[in-house]
């Protein structure tokens, strides 16, 4: 999704949730990744993995990037994404829903890669007493992953730099 709302990639969710262990129990994270820019464009955190949590991540992605109708929204077959209300929300935003066949893990690879990075670079190195402590994942996403972390698929630049370069190329054309 470009900053002007053009569909320049397709939104990938994969298993678009993960969890962090805390002294209070699990903190669930739902996320939306733009596979063109490698940015996490929407995310939400909560004590339960619900359709509302995944919908909140989708709302944030749409608010942040304003995609044009026709964007492909890929997700896994989890009950949160198959829920009627979630599917209606995807349709309301003019997105085309996409789900993998059972056992097809390759469609989920972009999002699984993000969850692996989050866990290896942040979560596995700390213990969290509370869910509020674990919400430091926001900083990892917004400050490090989207703005500083270099991605080999992007030519070893950050998603923010990639978006800026792409926008400058679009303006020059």
Secondary structure by P-SEA (a helix, b strand, c coil): ccccccccbbbbbcccbbbbbccccbbbbbbcccccccccccccccccccaaaaaaaaaaaaaaccccccbbbbbccccccccaaaaaaaaaabbbbbbbcccccccaaaaaaaaaaaaaaccccccccccccccaaaaaacccccccbbbcccccccaaaaaaaaaaaaaac
